[in-house]
Amino acid sequence: MNSSTTEKIKIQKSDETRIDQVDFDNLVFGNVFSDHMFECDYKDGVWQNPTIRPYGPLTLSPAAKVFHYGQAVFEGMKAFKDDNGKIWLFRPDQNAKRINKSAARLAIPEFPEDIFFEALTTMVKMDSEWVRPGDGNSLYIRPFVIATQAGVGASPSTEYKFMILMSPAQAYYTGDIKVEIAEHYSRSANGGVGAAKAAGNYAAQFFPTNLAREKGFQQVIWTDANAHEYLEEAGTMNVFFRVNDKLLTAPISDRILDGVTRKSVIALAKKDNIAVEERRVLVSEIVEASKNGTLKEIFGAGTAAVISPIDAFSFQKRTYNLEKQADSYAAKFKKELTDIQRNRSEDPFGWRFEVV
Ligand SMILES: Cc1ncc(COP(=O)(O)O)c(C=O)c1O
Protein backbone atom coordinates (compact mmCIF):
# COMPACT_ATOMS: atom_id res chain seq x y z
CA MET A 1 0.00 0.00 0.00
CA ASN A 2 2.86 2.29 0.83
CA SER A 3 3.54 2.88 -2.84
CA SER A 4 6.05 5.63 -3.17
CA THR A 5 6.95 7.98 -5.93
CA THR A 6 10.48 8.63 -6.99
CA GLU A 7 9.48 12.07 -8.20
CA LYS A 8 11.03 15.08 -6.51
CA ILE A 9 8.69 17.63 -5.00
CA LYS A 10 7.89 20.36 -7.55
CA ILE A 11 8.02 23.84 -6.15
CA GLN A 12 5.92 26.74 -7.45
CA LYS A 13 6.87 29.75 -5.37
CA SER A 14 4.34 32.40 -4.59
CA ASP A 15 5.17 35.73 -6.35
CA GLU A 16 4.47 37.70 -3.24
CA THR A 17 3.94 37.06 0.43
CA ARG A 18 0.71 37.82 2.29
CA ILE A 19 2.55 38.06 5.58
CA ASP A 20 2.31 41.86 5.78
CA GLN A 21 -1.49 41.64 5.86
CA VAL A 22 -1.48 39.44 8.95
CA ASP A 23 -2.05 40.85 12.43
CA PHE A 24 0.07 38.39 14.41
CA ASP A 25 -1.12 39.88 17.71
CA ASN A 26 -4.76 39.08 17.05
CA LEU A 27 -4.85 35.69 15.40
CA VAL A 28 -7.93 33.54 15.62
CA PHE A 29 -6.81 29.91 15.79
CA GLY A 30 -6.75 28.25 12.36
CA ASN A 31 -8.10 31.16 10.30
CA VAL A 32 -5.00 32.43 8.50
CA PHE A 33 -2.73 30.30 6.32
CA SER A 34 0.88 30.76 5.25
CA ASP A 35 1.96 31.46 1.67
CA HIS A 36 2.34 27.85 0.51
CA MET A 37 0.61 24.50 0.68
CA PHE A 38 1.57 20.98 -0.30
CA GLU A 39 -0.46 18.59 -2.38
CA CYS A 40 0.09 15.11 -3.74
CA ASP A 41 -2.43 12.97 -5.62
CA TYR A 42 -3.06 9.24 -5.46
CA LYS A 43 -4.06 7.82 -8.82
CA ASP A 44 -3.58 4.49 -10.56
CA GLY A 45 -2.28 3.03 -7.30
CA VAL A 46 0.56 5.53 -6.83
CA TRP A 47 1.08 8.81 -4.96
CA GLN A 48 2.22 11.22 -7.65
CA ASN A 49 2.96 14.79 -8.59
CA PRO A 50 4.01 16.07 -5.14
CA THR A 51 3.89 19.86 -5.37
CA ILE A 52 4.34 22.84 -3.10
CA ARG A 53 2.40 25.78 -4.51
CA PRO A 54 0.83 29.04 -3.35
CA TYR A 55 -2.00 28.56 -0.87
CA GLY A 56 -5.30 28.73 -2.69
CA PRO A 57 -8.57 27.04 -3.62
CA LEU A 58 -8.94 23.56 -5.06
CA THR A 59 -11.12 22.41 -7.91
CA LEU A 60 -12.91 19.15 -7.11
CA SER A 61 -15.86 17.31 -8.58
CA PRO A 62 -19.00 17.81 -6.48
CA ALA A 63 -19.25 14.02 -6.62
CA ALA A 64 -15.86 13.62 -4.88
CA LYS A 65 -16.36 10.88 -2.31
CA VAL A 66 -15.11 13.00 0.57
CA PHE A 67 -18.27 15.12 0.28
CA HIS A 68 -20.59 12.14 0.45
CA TYR A 69 -18.94 9.57 2.68
CA GLY A 70 -16.49 11.62 4.72
CA GLN A 71 -13.52 9.52 3.74
CA ALA A 72 -10.95 11.91 5.22
CA VAL A 73 -8.28 11.89 7.93
CA PHE A 74 -6.03 14.61 9.29
CA GLU A 75 -3.24 15.50 11.71
CA GLY A 76 -2.28 18.44 13.88
CA MET A 77 1.28 19.38 14.79
CA LYS A 78 3.33 22.50 15.47
CA ALA A 79 6.61 24.21 14.54
CA PHE A 80 8.32 26.53 17.03
CA LYS A 81 11.01 29.19 16.57
CA ASP A 82 13.51 29.35 19.42
CA ASP A 83 15.17 32.49 20.79
CA ASN A 84 18.05 32.07 18.28
CA GLY A 85 15.76 31.81 15.26
CA LYS A 86 16.04 28.03 14.82
CA ILE A 87 12.84 26.19 13.94
CA TRP A 88 11.83 22.92 15.57
CA LEU A 89 9.06 20.38 15.19
CA PHE A 90 7.86 18.33 18.15
CA ARG A 91 7.85 14.54 17.64
CA PRO A 92 6.83 14.77 13.94
CA ASP A 93 7.51 11.04 13.47
CA GLN A 94 4.47 10.39 15.66
CA ASN A 95 2.19 12.40 13.37
CA ALA A 96 3.61 10.75 10.25
CA LYS A 97 2.83 7.34 11.71
CA ARG A 98 -0.54 8.32 13.11
CA ILE A 99 -1.91 9.75 9.86
CA ASN A 100 -1.15 6.41 8.22
CA LYS A 101 -2.78 4.51 11.06
CA SER A 102 -5.87 6.71 10.65
CA ALA A 103 -5.71 6.27 6.87
CA ALA A 104 -5.59 2.48 7.15
CA ARG A 105 -8.76 2.50 9.30
CA LEU A 106 -10.59 4.58 6.68
CA ALA A 107 -9.39 2.37 3.78
CA ILE A 108 -7.16 5.20 2.51
CA PRO A 109 -3.73 4.26 1.08
CA GLU A 110 -0.81 5.12 3.33
CA PHE A 111 1.32 8.12 2.44
CA PRO A 112 5.11 7.61 2.15
CA GLU A 113 6.81 8.97 5.28
CA ASP A 114 9.85 10.19 3.32
CA ILE A 115 7.73 12.48 1.14
CA PHE A 116 5.77 13.63 4.21
CA PHE A 117 9.00 14.74 5.90
CA GLU A 118 10.48 16.32 2.80
CA ALA A 119 7.29 18.27 2.12
CA LEU A 120 6.98 19.34 5.74
CA THR A 121 10.53 20.55 6.15
CA THR A 122 10.68 22.23 2.73
CA MET A 123 7.45 24.13 3.41
CA VAL A 124 8.47 25.20 6.90
CA LYS A 125 11.76 26.50 5.49
CA MET A 126 9.98 28.35 2.66
CA ASP A 127 7.48 29.95 5.05
CA SER A 128 9.89 30.33 7.96
CA GLU A 129 8.88 33.99 8.50
CA TRP A 130 5.42 32.72 9.43
CA VAL A 131 6.87 30.98 12.50
CA ARG A 132 7.05 33.72 15.10
CA PRO A 133 9.40 33.44 18.06
CA GLY A 134 8.22 34.09 21.60
CA ASP A 135 6.06 32.46 24.21
CA GLY A 136 2.88 30.95 22.91
CA ASN A 137 3.64 31.56 19.22
CA SER A 138 3.81 28.62 16.84
CA LEU A 139 2.97 27.50 13.33
CA TYR A 140 0.13 24.99 13.46
CA ILE A 141 0.53 22.38 10.72
CA ARG A 142 -2.44 20.53 9.29
CA PRO A 143 -1.70 17.49 7.10
CA PHE A 144 -4.83 15.80 5.73
CA VAL A 145 -6.08 13.34 3.13
CA ILE A 146 -9.37 13.47 1.23
CA ALA A 147 -11.07 11.06 -1.16
CA THR A 148 -11.27 12.80 -4.54
CA GLN A 149 -12.69 10.18 -6.91
CA ALA A 150 -15.91 11.44 -8.51
CA GLY A 151 -18.79 9.08 -7.88
CA VAL A 152 -21.45 8.53 -5.28
CA GLY A 153 -21.12 4.77 -5.08
CA ALA A 154 -20.58 3.92 -1.40
CA SER A 155 -17.17 2.30 -1.75
CA PRO A 156 -13.62 3.47 -1.05
CA SER A 157 -12.30 6.06 -3.42
CA THR A 158 -9.61 5.06 -5.91
CA GLU A 159 -8.22 8.61 -5.88
CA TYR A 160 -7.03 10.81 -3.00
CA LYS A 161 -5.34 14.10 -2.30
CA PHE A 162 -2.81 14.45 0.52
CA MET A 163 -2.24 18.05 1.58
CA ILE A 164 -0.42 20.13 4.18
CA LEU A 165 -1.52 23.60 5.27
CA MET A 166 0.22 25.82 7.82
CA SER A 167 -1.42 28.40 10.07
CA PRO A 168 0.31 30.79 12.47
CA ALA A 169 -1.04 30.44 16.01
CA GLN A 170 -0.79 32.33 19.24
CA ALA A 171 -1.02 30.94 22.76
CA TYR A 172 -4.20 28.97 22.83
CA TYR A 173 -5.47 30.35 26.09
CA THR A 174 -8.73 28.67 26.81
CA GLY A 175 -9.22 30.11 30.25
CA ASP A 176 -10.17 27.62 32.89
CA ILE A 177 -12.48 25.11 31.34
CA LYS A 178 -15.69 23.69 32.71
CA VAL A 179 -16.59 20.31 31.28
CA GLU A 180 -19.67 18.17 31.16
CA ILE A 181 -19.31 14.42 31.54
CA ALA A 182 -21.23 12.68 28.74
CA GLU A 183 -24.26 10.76 29.93
CA HIS A 184 -26.18 10.35 26.68
CA TYR A 185 -24.15 11.00 23.53
CA SER A 186 -21.03 9.05 22.62
CA ARG A 187 -17.92 9.93 20.66
CA SER A 188 -16.84 6.42 19.76
CA ALA A 189 -17.52 2.77 20.32
CA ASN A 190 -15.64 -0.52 20.40
CA GLY A 191 -14.48 -1.39 16.93
CA GLY A 192 -15.29 2.10 15.65
CA VAL A 193 -13.06 4.93 14.42
CA GLY A 194 -12.40 6.70 17.73
CA ALA A 195 -8.68 5.98 17.59
CA ALA A 196 -8.40 7.54 14.12
CA LYS A 197 -8.25 11.25 13.40
CA ALA A 198 -11.17 10.81 11.06
CA ALA A 199 -12.91 14.05 10.05
CA GLY A 200 -16.35 12.66 10.91
CA ASN A 201 -15.36 12.07 14.55
CA TYR A 202 -15.24 15.83 15.00
CA ALA A 203 -18.45 16.61 13.12
CA ALA A 204 -20.26 14.11 15.34
CA GLN A 205 -19.18 15.99 18.46
CA PHE A 206 -20.37 19.42 17.39
CA PHE A 207 -24.03 18.97 18.28
CA PRO A 208 -23.59 17.50 21.80
CA THR A 209 -20.81 20.01 22.47
CA ASN A 210 -23.16 22.85 21.47
CA LEU A 211 -25.72 21.52 23.96
CA ALA A 212 -23.05 21.49 26.67
CA ARG A 213 -22.05 25.08 25.73
CA GLU A 214 -25.61 26.25 26.13
CA LYS A 215 -25.38 25.00 29.71
CA GLY A 216 -22.10 26.85 30.31
CA PHE A 217 -19.60 24.03 29.68
CA GLN A 218 -16.89 24.51 27.07
CA GLN A 219 -16.14 20.85 26.49
CA VAL A 220 -17.52 17.37 26.95
CA ILE A 221 -15.55 14.55 28.52
CA TRP A 222 -16.66 11.47 26.63
CA THR A 223 -17.43 8.26 28.42
CA ASP A 224 -17.70 4.66 27.21
CA ALA A 225 -20.65 4.17 24.87
CA ASN A 226 -21.91 1.08 26.72
CA ALA A 227 -22.87 2.51 30.08
CA HIS A 228 -21.24 5.97 30.37
CA GLU A 229 -19.34 4.69 33.39
CA TYR A 230 -15.72 5.23 32.34
CA LEU A 231 -14.01 8.50 31.47
CA GLU A 232 -12.30 8.54 28.07
CA GLU A 233 -11.20 11.82 26.44
CA ALA A 234 -12.36 15.30 25.48
CA GLY A 235 -13.00 16.78 22.01
CA THR A 236 -9.40 17.35 21.00
CA MET A 237 -7.57 16.41 24.18
CA ASN A 238 -6.74 13.37 26.24
CA VAL A 239 -7.61 13.84 29.91
CA PHE A 240 -5.65 13.36 33.13
CA PHE A 241 -7.00 13.18 36.69
CA ARG A 242 -4.76 13.87 39.66
CA VAL A 243 -5.96 12.04 42.76
CA ASN A 244 -3.72 12.95 45.68
CA ASP A 245 -0.34 12.88 43.91
CA LYS A 246 -1.13 10.15 41.42
CA LEU A 247 -2.13 10.70 37.79
CA LEU A 248 -4.85 8.63 36.19
CA THR A 249 -5.65 8.52 32.48
CA ALA A 250 -7.68 6.22 30.27
CA PRO A 251 -5.66 3.57 28.44
CA ILE A 252 -5.30 3.78 24.67
CA SER A 253 -7.92 1.67 22.94
CA ASP A 254 -9.74 1.63 19.63
CA ARG A 255 -12.03 4.33 21.06
CA ILE A 256 -9.35 6.83 22.09
CA LEU A 257 -6.80 8.85 20.15
CA ASP A 258 -3.20 7.95 21.01
CA GLY A 259 -2.25 11.56 21.75
CA VAL A 260 1.34 12.75 21.34
CA THR A 261 0.92 15.19 24.25
CA ARG A 262 -0.60 12.41 26.38
CA LYS A 263 2.33 10.08 25.85
CA SER A 264 4.77 12.95 26.42
CA VAL A 265 3.09 13.85 29.74
CA ILE A 266 3.29 10.21 30.83
CA ALA A 267 7.02 10.08 29.97
CA LEU A 268 7.67 13.35 31.84
CA ALA A 269 5.69 12.16 34.87
CA LYS A 270 7.71 8.94 35.00
CA LYS A 271 10.96 10.94 34.74
CA ASP A 272 9.76 13.20 37.56
CA ASN A 273 8.78 10.19 39.74
CA ILE A 274 5.08 10.98 39.59
CA ALA A 275 2.98 7.83 39.63
CA VAL A 276 0.80 7.40 36.51
CA GLU A 277 -1.85 4.77 36.10
CA GLU A 278 -3.09 4.12 32.56
CA ARG A 279 -6.28 2.32 33.35
CA ARG A 280 -10.02 2.66 33.03
CA VAL A 281 -11.16 5.51 35.25
CA LEU A 282 -14.68 5.32 36.65
CA VAL A 283 -16.79 8.48 36.68
CA SER A 284 -17.93 7.40 40.15
CA GLU A 285 -14.39 7.28 41.53
CA ILE A 286 -13.69 10.82 40.31
CA VAL A 287 -16.98 12.05 41.80
CA GLU A 288 -16.06 10.31 45.06
CA ALA A 289 -12.51 11.76 45.00
CA SER A 290 -14.00 15.20 44.47
CA LYS A 291 -16.34 14.74 47.43
CA ASN A 292 -13.62 13.49 49.77
CA GLY A 293 -11.09 16.13 48.71
CA THR A 294 -8.53 13.81 47.09
CA LEU A 295 -9.26 15.02 43.53
CA LYS A 296 -6.63 17.75 43.07
CA GLU A 297 -6.67 18.47 39.34
CA ILE A 298 -8.11 17.53 35.98
CA PHE A 299 -6.38 18.67 32.83
CA GLY A 300 -6.57 18.07 29.09
CA ALA A 301 -3.48 17.35 26.96
CA GLY A 302 -3.31 18.06 23.22
CA THR A 303 -1.24 19.83 20.57
CA ALA A 304 -3.39 22.96 20.26
CA ALA A 305 -3.44 24.09 23.91
CA VAL A 306 -0.64 21.79 25.21
CA ILE A 307 -2.19 21.50 28.70
CA SER A 308 -5.62 22.90 29.62
CA PRO A 309 -6.54 22.99 33.30
CA ILE A 310 -10.14 22.05 33.97
CA ASP A 311 -11.66 23.81 36.94
CA ALA A 312 -15.09 22.18 37.19
CA PHE A 313 -17.01 19.20 35.89
CA SER A 314 -20.65 18.35 35.90
CA PHE A 315 -22.25 14.96 36.26
CA GLN A 316 -25.90 14.09 36.87
CA LYS A 317 -26.82 17.80 37.00
CA ARG A 318 -24.34 18.51 39.80
CA THR A 319 -21.24 20.65 39.30
CA TYR A 320 -18.02 19.78 41.12
CA ASN A 321 -15.44 22.56 41.44
CA LEU A 322 -11.72 22.04 41.74
CA GLU A 323 -9.51 24.24 43.86
CA LYS A 324 -6.35 25.78 42.44
CA GLN A 325 -3.23 23.86 43.49
CA ALA A 326 -0.05 25.68 44.47
CA ASP A 327 1.99 22.74 43.09
CA SER A 328 -0.13 22.31 39.95
CA TYR A 329 0.91 19.35 37.80
CA ALA A 330 -0.84 20.99 34.83
CA ALA A 331 1.39 24.07 35.12
CA LYS A 332 4.49 21.95 35.68
CA PHE A 333 3.93 19.74 32.62
CA LYS A 334 3.01 22.72 30.47
CA LYS A 335 6.30 24.41 31.34
CA GLU A 336 8.37 21.26 30.88
CA LEU A 337 6.78 20.51 27.51
CA THR A 338 6.94 24.03 26.12
CA ASP A 339 10.57 24.40 27.30
CA ILE A 340 11.48 21.28 25.34
CA GLN A 341 9.43 22.38 22.30
CA ARG A 342 11.09 25.82 22.26
CA ASN A 343 14.65 24.57 22.83
CA ARG A 344 14.81 26.18 26.25
CA SER A 345 15.78 23.02 28.11
CA GLU A 346 17.53 19.72 27.62
CA ASP A 347 15.66 17.23 25.46
CA PRO A 348 16.34 13.95 27.26
CA PHE A 349 13.89 12.01 25.10
CA GLY A 350 15.06 13.31 21.69
CA TRP A 351 11.64 14.78 20.90
CA ARG A 352 12.82 17.94 19.13
CA PHE A 353 13.38 17.79 15.38
CA GLU A 354 15.46 20.61 13.93
CA VAL A 355 14.12 21.99 10.65
CA VAL A 356 16.45 24.92 10.11
C1 LIG B 1 -9.81 13.29 19.91
C2 LIG B 1 -8.46 13.80 20.28
N1 LIG B 1 -7.90 13.36 21.43
C3 LIG B 1 -6.69 13.78 21.80
C4 LIG B 1 -5.96 14.68 21.04
C5 LIG B 1 -4.60 15.09 21.47
O1 LIG B 1 -3.62 14.52 20.63
P1 LIG B 1 -2.23 15.23 20.40
O2 LIG B 1 -1.60 15.38 21.73
O3 LIG B 1 -1.47 14.26 19.53
O4 LIG B 1 -2.49 16.52 19.76
C6 LIG B 1 -6.52 15.19 19.86
C7 LIG B 1 -5.80 16.17 19.03
O5 LIG B 1 -5.05 15.81 18.18
C8 LIG B 1 -7.80 14.72 19.47
O6 LIG B 1 -8.34 15.17 18.34
The ligand as an ORCA input file, in Angstrom:
! r2SCAN-3c Opt
* xyz 0 1
  C      -9.810     13.294     19.912
  C      -8.464     13.797     20.282
  N      -7.901     13.359     21.425
  C      -6.686     13.778     21.800
  C      -5.958     14.684     21.043
  C      -4.598     15.094     21.475
  O      -3.620     14.518     20.631
  P      -2.227     15.234     20.397
  O      -1.598     15.382     21.734
  O      -1.468     14.264     19.533
  O      -2.494     16.520     19.758
  C      -6.515     15.188     19.859
  C      -5.800     16.170     19.032
  O      -5.053     15.805     18.181
  C      -7.795     14.720     19.466
  O      -8.345     15.168     18.341
*
